[in-house]
């Protein structure tokens, strides 16, 4: 093999190796980005539920017990409009 062909072959091999390394880095970054998005969306969707359980639900339970309203029956355990009306009426009357 003449030296010029050998030099071209070595350059092509080096370029192919660099290309392979760059593609692996791109794939790794895509994978980490995907996992990061999953984690962020899990936090975004779970945080309001956690905050409701920790901070808002005790108040809802306290007010519903104080006004004689049964356990909330609405979606996600939130009080219905009828129950909220009873609560407001009990607050207005001072009971």
C-alpha positions as CSV (number, residue, x, y, z in Angstrom):
1,X,0.0,0.0,0.0
2,X,1.5,3.4,-0.9
3,X,1.9,6.0,1.8
4,X,-0.7,8.4,0.4
5,X,-3.4,5.7,0.6
6,X,-2.3,4.7,4.0
7,X,-2.6,8.3,5.2
8,X,-6.1,8.6,3.7
9,X,-7.1,5.4,5.4
10,X,-5.8,6.6,8.8
11,X,-7.6,10.0,8.4
12,X,-10.9,8.2,7.4
13,X,-10.5,5.9,10.4
14,X,-10.0,8.9,12.7
15,X,-13.0,10.7,11.3
16,X,-15.2,7.7,11.7
17,X,-14.0,7.3,15.3
18,X,-14.8,10.9,16.1
19,X,-18.2,10.6,14.4
20,X,-18.9,7.5,16.5
21,X,-18.0,9.3,19.7
22,X,-20.1,12.3,18.8
23,X,-23.1,10.1,18.0
24,X,-22.8,8.3,21.3
25,X,-22.6,11.6,23.2
26,X,-25.8,12.8,21.3
27,X,-27.6,9.6,22.2
28,X,-26.6,9.8,25.8
29,X,-27.7,13.4,26.0
30,X,-31.1,12.5,24.5
31,X,-31.5,9.7,27.0
32,X,-30.7,11.9,29.9
33,X,-33.0,14.6,28.6
34,X,-35.8,12.1,28.3
35,X,-35.3,10.8,31.9
36,X,-35.1,14.4,33.1
37,X,-38.4,15.3,31.4
38,X,-40.1,12.3,33.0
39,X,-38.8,13.3,36.4
40,X,-39.8,16.9,36.0
41,X,-43.3,16.0,34.8
42,X,-43.7,13.5,37.7
43,X,-42.8,16.3,40.1
44,X,-45.1,18.8,38.4
45,X,-48.1,16.4,38.5
46,X,-47.4,14.9,42.0
47,X,-46.6,18.2,43.8
48,X,-50.1,19.6,43.9
49,X,-51.5,16.4,45.1
50,X,-49.0,16.2,47.9
51,X,-49.5,19.8,48.9
52,X,-53.3,19.2,48.9
53,X,-52.9,16.2,51.2
54,X,-50.5,18.0,53.6
55,X,-52.0,21.5,53.8
56,X,-55.5,21.8,52.4
57,X,-57.2,18.6,53.3
58,X,-56.9,19.2,57.1
59,X,-58.7,22.5,56.7
60,X,-61.4,20.9,54.5
61,X,-61.9,18.2,57.0
62,X,-62.0,20.6,59.9
63,X,-64.6,22.8,58.3
64,X,-66.7,20.0,57.1
65,X,-66.8,18.5,60.6
66,X,-67.5,21.9,62.2
67,X,-70.4,22.5,59.9
68,X,-71.9,19.0,60.1
69,X,-71.2,18.2,56.5
70,X,-70.4,14.5,55.8
71,X,-67.1,13.6,54.1
72,X,-66.5,15.3,50.8
73,X,-68.1,13.4,47.9
74,X,-66.9,15.4,44.9
75,X,-64.1,14.5,42.5
76,X,-60.8,13.8,44.1
77,X,-62.4,14.1,47.6
78,X,-63.2,17.8,47.1
79,X,-66.4,19.2,48.5
80,X,-69.4,19.6,46.2
81,X,-71.1,22.9,45.6
82,X,-74.0,21.8,47.8
83,X,-71.6,21.1,50.7
84,X,-69.8,24.4,50.2
85,X,-73.1,26.1,50.3
86,X,-73.9,24.4,53.6
87,X,-70.5,25.4,55.0
88,X,-71.0,29.1,54.0
89,X,-74.5,29.1,55.5
90,X,-73.1,27.7,58.8
91,X,-70.3,30.3,58.8
92,X,-72.8,33.1,58.2
93,X,-75.1,32.0,61.0
94,X,-72.1,31.8,63.4
95,X,-72.5,28.1,64.3
